[in-house]
Amino acid sequence: MITQADLDHHIKRERQEREFAERATDPAVRRSHLDLAASHARRAANAKTRLERDQVSTQGLIQT
């Protein structure tokens, strides 16, 4: 089960990786950090979708 903490973690890590990329002087290191940031962005988007879906499912159970 995905939690709000999972979403928050991926949002935080994406931000950190983008900051690391901005400070990197080596292009390969910069690219690695940007790749990691993109990965965390995807995971955050997926976590958000799952959290929203779980909330809808839970609300549907409560209403029936």
C-alpha positions as CSV (number, residue, x, y, z in Angstrom):
1,M,0.0,0.0,0.0
2,I,1.2,3.4,-0.9
3,T,1.2,6.1,1.8
4,Q,1.4,9.9,1.9
5,A,4.9,9.4,3.3
6,D,5.9,7.5,0.2
7,L,4.7,10.3,-2.0
8,D,6.5,12.9,0.1
9,H,9.7,10.9,-0.1
10,H,9.7,10.8,-3.8
11,I,8.9,14.5,-4.1
12,K,11.7,15.3,-1.7
13,R,14.2,13.0,-3.5
14,E,13.3,14.5,-6.9
15,R,14.0,18.0,-5.6
16,Q,17.3,16.8,-4.1
17,E,18.5,15.1,-7.3
18,R,17.7,18.2,-9.4
19,E,19.7,20.3,-6.9
20,F,22.6,17.9,-7.1
21,A,22.4,18.0,-10.9
22,E,22.6,21.8,-10.9
23,R,25.8,21.7,-8.8
24,A,27.4,18.9,-10.8
25,T,30.3,20.0,-13.0
26,D,30.7,16.7,-14.8
27,P,28.1,16.1,-17.5
28,A,27.9,12.4,-16.8
29,V,27.2,13.1,-13.1
30,R,24.7,15.7,-14.0
31,R,22.9,13.3,-16.3
32,S,22.9,10.6,-13.6
33,H,21.2,13.0,-11.2
34,L,18.7,14.1,-13.7
35,D,17.9,10.5,-14.5
36,L,17.4,9.8,-10.8
37,A,15.2,12.9,-10.5
38,A,13.1,11.7,-13.4
39,S,12.7,8.3,-11.8
40,H,11.5,9.9,-8.5
41,A,9.1,12.1,-10.5
42,R,7.5,9.1,-12.1
43,R,7.3,7.3,-8.7
44,A,5.7,10.4,-7.2
45,A,3.2,10.6,-10.0
46,N,2.3,6.9,-9.6
47,A,2.1,7.2,-5.8
48,K,-0.3,10.2,-6.2
49,T,-2.5,8.3,-8.6
50,R,-2.7,5.3,-6.3
51,L,-3.4,7.4,-3.3
52,E,-6.2,9.2,-5.1
53,R,-7.6,5.9,-6.4
54,D,-7.4,4.4,-2.9
55,Q,-9.3,7.4,-1.5
56,V,-12.1,7.0,-4.1
57,S,-12.3,3.3,-3.3
58,T,-12.5,4.0,0.4
59,Q,-15.1,6.6,0.0
60,G,-17.2,4.2,-2.2
61,L,-17.0,1.6,0.5
62,I,-18.1,4.1,3.2
63,Q,-21.1,5.4,1.1
64,T,-22.5,1.9,0.3
